[in-house]
Amino acid sequence: MKGSNHELSVNKLIILYMIEKLDMPMSYTQISEFLLAHEYMNYFSLQQYFSELVETNLLATKVINHSTRYSITENGKKTLEYFENRIPESICTEILNYLKDKKLELKDEFEITAEYYPKKNGDFTVNCIAKEKKDLLMEIKINVVSKEHALKICDNWKENPHVIYGKILEELLKS
């Protein structure tokens, strides 16, 4: 029984590691493609691990444009930091190589950008964009009075696009 518990915890750590290293929310399909192809776990176990990671608040989910995205929570990061050494180094290397090779493709699937431009009157225009598979989900242009505000908006958009997108959508859909 101990072996299976160890395997279970290592497999969950592998999932957390993969999501944390990409540093962007990923779909179940994106993650499972790699894990199943390398036979780290089977399909049914993978589904169980995802459920348990979400239930224990190690992964967070957000539905964007009918697609569930997974991101690592602060609890997940702390857990990974504490137990990461339990993941075999060869698996970490394979994950990092896969993410390096696929990062542009994965980012292309869900792209977040935020830029600011100075205006002639001293204000700044901030342009925040969220795309999924080249389709525009949301674009926001905001005029602000300082470079500090522009930088803060850009940083927040890049750090929390799913939260901001969700809140804006929620407000716009209120009855």
Residue frames relative to the residue before (quaternion, step in Angstrom):
aa qw qx qy qz dx dy dz
M 1.0000 0.0000 0.0000 0.0000 0.00 0.00 0.00
K 0.6185 0.5663 -0.3485 0.4188 3.58 1.01 -0.78
G 0.6256 0.5520 -0.3334 0.4391 3.59 0.99 -0.80
S 0.6875 0.4741 -0.2938 0.4650 3.57 0.90 -0.87
N 0.6228 0.5188 -0.3478 0.4711 3.62 1.06 -0.62
H 0.6332 0.5209 -0.3233 0.4725 3.57 1.02 -0.80
E 0.6512 0.5121 -0.3065 0.4689 3.58 0.95 -0.93
L 0.6365 0.5345 -0.3186 0.4557 3.57 0.97 -0.88
S 0.7050 0.4561 -0.2849 0.4625 3.60 0.79 -0.94
V 0.6346 0.5152 -0.3367 0.4675 3.61 1.00 -0.73
N 0.6490 0.5160 -0.3247 0.4551 3.61 0.93 -0.80
K 0.6396 0.5007 -0.3261 0.4837 3.59 1.01 -0.72
L 0.6418 0.5198 -0.3193 0.4646 3.57 1.02 -0.79
I 0.6063 0.5520 -0.3446 0.4571 3.59 1.08 -0.73
I 0.6480 0.5071 -0.3136 0.4739 3.59 0.95 -0.86
L 0.6615 0.4972 -0.3047 0.4715 3.59 0.88 -0.94
Y 0.6419 0.5408 -0.3150 0.4430 3.57 0.95 -0.92
M 0.6697 0.5127 -0.2993 0.4462 3.56 0.87 -0.96
I 0.6869 0.4715 -0.2841 0.4745 3.58 0.87 -0.94
E 0.6615 0.5132 -0.3084 0.4515 3.57 0.95 -0.85
K 0.6847 0.4973 -0.2926 0.4452 3.60 0.92 -0.84
L 0.6452 0.4939 -0.3414 0.4724 3.61 1.04 -0.58
D 0.2164 -0.8308 0.4853 0.1657 3.55 1.21 -0.59
M 0.6892 0.3272 -0.3222 0.5605 3.52 0.97 0.94
P 0.5925 -0.5748 0.4081 0.3899 3.60 -1.08 0.57
M 0.1462 -0.7951 0.5869 0.0449 3.55 -1.02 0.88
S 0.4615 -0.6500 0.5233 0.3012 3.54 -1.20 0.53
Y 0.6567 -0.4940 0.3934 0.4122 3.55 -1.29 0.37
T 0.6401 0.5433 -0.3183 0.4402 3.58 0.97 -0.88
Q 0.6517 0.5232 -0.3190 0.4470 3.59 0.91 -0.91
I 0.6998 0.4610 -0.2662 0.4763 3.56 0.93 -0.90
S 0.6972 0.4928 -0.2866 0.4347 3.56 0.81 -1.01
E 0.5494 0.6206 -0.3933 0.3980 3.60 1.09 -0.65
F 0.7127 0.4382 -0.2498 0.4875 3.56 0.85 -0.96
L 0.7061 0.4949 -0.2801 0.4219 3.59 0.74 -1.08
L 0.6875 0.4637 -0.2840 0.4814 3.58 0.99 -0.79
A 0.6318 0.5384 -0.3337 0.4467 3.59 1.01 -0.76
H 0.7240 0.3975 -0.2306 0.5145 3.59 1.08 -0.71
E 0.3930 -0.7727 0.4253 0.2600 3.56 1.36 0.15
Y 0.2331 0.7719 -0.5501 0.2172 3.57 0.96 0.89
M 0.7769 -0.0527 0.0619 0.6244 3.56 1.19 -0.64
N 0.4785 -0.6520 0.4883 0.3277 3.57 -1.23 0.28
Y 0.7390 -0.4539 0.2871 0.4066 3.54 -1.32 0.36
F 0.6997 0.4801 -0.2807 0.4485 3.59 0.84 -0.96
S 0.6328 0.5107 -0.3241 0.4834 3.57 1.04 -0.76
L 0.6306 0.5456 -0.3293 0.4429 3.57 0.97 -0.88
Q 0.6480 0.5080 -0.3168 0.4708 3.58 0.93 -0.87
Q 0.6434 0.5217 -0.3129 0.4647 3.58 0.97 -0.87
Y 0.6595 0.5149 -0.3132 0.4493 3.60 0.90 -0.91
F 0.6381 0.5216 -0.3300 0.4603 3.57 0.95 -0.84
S 0.6474 0.5196 -0.3180 0.4581 3.58 0.89 -0.92
E 0.6920 0.4817 -0.2769 0.4608 3.56 0.86 -0.97
L 0.6458 0.5156 -0.3257 0.4594 3.60 1.00 -0.74
V 0.6484 0.4875 -0.3121 0.4944 3.58 1.07 -0.71
E 0.6588 0.5239 -0.3058 0.4449 3.62 0.91 -0.95
T 0.7371 0.3957 -0.2240 0.4999 3.59 1.03 -0.75
N 0.4770 -0.7200 0.3957 0.3123 3.57 1.32 0.32
L 0.4130 0.6715 -0.5054 0.3508 3.57 0.99 0.86
L 0.7351 0.1918 -0.1474 0.6333 3.55 1.34 -0.40
A 0.2229 -0.7393 0.6191 0.1431 3.53 -1.19 0.65
T 0.2188 -0.7659 0.5877 0.1420 3.57 -1.16 0.59
K 0.0083 -0.7593 0.6507 0.0057 3.50 -1.23 0.58
V 0.2674 -0.7541 0.5780 0.1604 3.57 -0.84 0.97
I 0.0266 0.7798 -0.6221 0.0651 3.52 -0.75 1.13
N 0.8461 -0.0769 0.0148 0.5272 3.51 -0.73 1.13
H 0.6978 -0.5044 0.2339 0.4516 3.57 0.92 1.08
S 0.6383 0.4792 -0.3374 0.4991 3.59 1.19 0.45
T 0.3218 -0.7475 0.5491 0.1900 3.58 -0.79 1.02
R 0.1264 -0.7781 0.6142 0.0377 3.54 -0.89 1.02
Y 0.2438 -0.7654 0.5840 0.1172 3.54 -1.08 0.83
S 0.0202 0.7684 -0.6395 0.0124 3.53 -1.04 0.83
I 0.5172 -0.6433 0.4711 0.3111 3.53 -1.18 0.59
T 0.3652 -0.7240 0.5461 0.2102 3.58 -0.98 0.89
E 0.6794 -0.4405 0.3660 0.4587 3.57 -1.29 0.03
N 0.6275 0.5217 -0.3306 0.4741 3.61 1.04 -0.78
G 0.6424 0.5253 -0.3140 0.4613 3.57 1.03 -0.80
K 0.6450 0.5153 -0.3137 0.4691 3.58 1.01 -0.83
K 0.6584 0.5016 -0.3111 0.4670 3.59 0.96 -0.87
T 0.6408 0.5222 -0.3170 0.4650 3.58 0.97 -0.86
L 0.6665 0.5019 -0.2939 0.4664 3.55 0.91 -0.95
E 0.6375 0.5364 -0.3258 0.4469 3.57 0.93 -0.90
Y 0.6981 0.4864 -0.2635 0.4546 3.56 0.97 -0.90
F 0.8171 0.2795 -0.1042 0.4934 3.59 0.95 -0.92
E 0.3485 0.7795 -0.4731 0.2172 3.62 1.26 -0.01
N 0.6230 0.5713 -0.3435 0.4092 3.59 1.06 -0.70
R 0.5827 0.5824 -0.3726 0.4272 3.62 1.23 -0.16
I 0.5860 0.5473 -0.3753 0.4650 3.59 1.26 -0.31
P 0.4790 -0.6689 0.4735 0.3144 3.62 -0.75 0.96
E 0.5702 -0.6327 0.4134 0.3219 3.56 -0.96 0.93
S 0.6198 0.5539 -0.3476 0.4339 3.60 1.03 -0.73
I 0.6478 0.5004 -0.3177 0.4786 3.60 1.04 -0.75
C 0.6213 0.5325 -0.3411 0.4628 3.60 0.97 -0.81
T 0.6565 0.5127 -0.3011 0.4642 3.58 0.94 -0.91
E 0.6530 0.5068 -0.3153 0.4662 3.61 0.93 -0.87
I 0.6490 0.5114 -0.3164 0.4661 3.59 0.95 -0.85
L 0.6771 0.4951 -0.2987 0.4552 3.58 0.83 -0.96
N 0.6488 0.5049 -0.3180 0.4722 3.60 0.99 -0.77
Y 0.6385 0.5225 -0.3190 0.4664 3.57 0.99 -0.86
L 0.6862 0.4832 -0.2880 0.4613 3.58 0.84 -0.97
K 0.6174 0.5378 -0.3404 0.4623 3.58 1.05 -0.74
D 0.6910 0.4734 -0.2701 0.4748 3.57 0.93 -0.93
K 0.7807 0.3711 -0.1658 0.4746 3.58 0.96 -0.88
K 0.4237 0.7561 -0.4468 0.2218 3.60 1.22 -0.32
L 0.6744 0.4841 -0.3120 0.4621 3.59 0.83 -0.90
E 0.6497 0.5132 -0.3116 0.4663 3.56 0.98 -0.84
L 0.6725 0.4850 -0.2929 0.4761 3.59 0.93 -0.88
K 0.6605 0.4919 -0.3080 0.4762 3.58 0.97 -0.82
D 0.5984 0.5736 -0.3498 0.4364 3.55 1.10 -0.71
E 0.6199 0.5574 -0.3318 0.4415 3.54 1.12 -0.74
F 0.7862 0.0234 0.0008 0.6175 3.57 1.03 -0.75
E 0.0031 0.8419 -0.5345 0.0744 3.54 -0.21 1.30
I 0.0985 -0.7741 0.6251 0.0211 3.53 -0.94 1.00
T 0.0712 0.7858 -0.6129 0.0422 3.58 -0.85 0.93
A 0.0025 -0.7643 0.6449 -0.0002 3.52 -1.24 0.59
E 0.0619 0.7882 -0.6054 0.0914 3.53 -0.79 1.08
Y 0.1509 -0.7726 0.6040 0.1245 3.55 -1.22 0.39
Y 0.1621 -0.7784 0.6036 0.0587 3.51 -1.20 0.68
P 0.4207 -0.6819 0.5243 0.2884 3.61 -0.98 0.75
K 0.2772 -0.7321 0.5978 0.1727 3.55 -1.16 0.69
K 0.6764 -0.5171 0.3421 0.3975 3.57 -1.23 0.40
N 0.6981 0.4796 -0.2755 0.4546 3.60 1.07 -0.68
G 0.6342 -0.5500 0.3301 0.4316 3.63 1.26 0.11
D 0.5612 0.5692 -0.3942 0.4536 3.59 1.26 -0.19
F 0.3236 -0.7207 0.5740 0.2154 3.55 -1.36 -0.01
T 0.2493 -0.7213 0.6225 0.1734 3.55 -1.18 0.65
V 0.1600 -0.7679 0.6163 0.0698 3.55 -0.90 1.04
N 0.0998 -0.7873 0.6076 0.0319 3.57 -0.90 0.97
C 0.0500 -0.7993 0.5981 -0.0293 3.57 -0.54 1.26
I 0.0330 -0.8146 0.5780 -0.0363 3.58 -0.80 1.06
A 0.0621 -0.7458 0.6617 0.0454 3.53 -1.18 0.76
K 0.0123 -0.7929 0.6081 -0.0371 3.55 -0.82 1.11
E 0.0889 -0.7534 0.6460 0.0844 3.51 -1.24 0.53
K 0.8309 -0.0897 -0.0020 0.5492 3.55 -0.68 1.18
K 0.7267 -0.4606 0.2087 0.4649 3.54 0.86 1.08
D 0.5884 0.5507 -0.3808 0.4533 3.62 1.26 -0.11
L 0.4333 -0.6949 0.5143 0.2546 3.55 -0.92 0.93
L 0.2175 -0.7667 0.5916 0.1214 3.59 -0.76 1.06
M 0.7881 -0.1307 0.1356 0.5861 3.54 0.90 -0.96
E 0.0035 -0.7548 0.6557 0.0148 3.50 -1.17 0.71
I 0.0515 -0.7956 0.6034 -0.0175 3.54 -0.82 1.04
K 0.0776 -0.7564 0.6480 0.0440 3.56 -0.95 0.93
I 0.0207 -0.8060 0.5884 -0.0612 3.51 -0.75 1.15
N 0.2524 -0.7365 0.6051 0.1665 3.56 -1.01 0.83
V 0.0156 -0.7906 0.6115 -0.0275 3.56 -0.90 1.00
V 0.5451 -0.6797 0.4094 0.2706 3.55 -1.21 0.56
S 0.8022 0.2226 -0.1316 0.5381 3.61 1.15 -0.28
K 0.6023 -0.5516 0.4431 0.3696 3.51 -1.29 0.48
E 0.6012 0.5691 -0.3512 0.4374 3.60 1.08 -0.73
H 0.6536 0.4958 -0.3077 0.4820 3.60 0.97 -0.86
A 0.6445 0.5258 -0.3207 0.4531 3.57 0.95 -0.87
L 0.6654 0.4975 -0.2986 0.4697 3.59 0.92 -0.90
K 0.6482 0.5232 -0.3150 0.4548 3.59 0.97 -0.87
I 0.6489 0.5037 -0.3165 0.4744 3.60 0.95 -0.84
C 0.6477 0.5147 -0.3176 0.4633 3.61 0.91 -0.89
D 0.6680 0.5037 -0.3007 0.4579 3.59 0.88 -0.95
N 0.6786 0.4909 -0.2941 0.4604 3.60 0.88 -0.94
W 0.6384 0.5226 -0.3322 0.4572 3.59 0.98 -0.79
K 0.6917 0.4750 -0.2782 0.4674 3.58 0.93 -0.90
E 0.6891 0.4817 -0.2785 0.4643 3.60 1.06 -0.72
N 0.8326 0.1523 -0.0190 0.5322 3.60 0.94 -0.88
P 0.1183 0.8417 -0.5254 0.0392 3.65 0.86 0.71
H 0.6491 0.5285 -0.3309 0.4357 3.60 0.99 -0.76
V 0.6453 0.5115 -0.3149 0.4720 3.57 1.01 -0.81
I 0.6851 0.4816 -0.2848 0.4664 3.58 0.84 -1.00
Y 0.6356 0.5236 -0.3194 0.4688 3.58 0.92 -0.91
G 0.6737 0.5094 -0.2895 0.4504 3.57 0.88 -0.96
K 0.6697 0.4962 -0.3025 0.4623 3.59 0.94 -0.88
I 0.6498 0.5080 -0.3217 0.4649 3.59 0.94 -0.86
L 0.6604 0.5071 -0.3002 0.4654 3.56 0.92 -0.94
E 0.6345 0.5361 -0.3168 0.4579 3.56 0.98 -0.88
E 0.6718 0.4930 -0.2919 0.4695 3.60 0.91 -0.91
L 0.6853 0.4889 -0.2893 0.4556 3.57 0.94 -0.88
L 0.7173 0.4418 -0.2470 0.4788 3.62 1.11 -0.58
K 0.4062 0.7179 -0.4789 0.3004 3.62 1.24 0.03
S 0.4302 -0.6911 0.5198 0.2590 3.54 -1.12 0.72
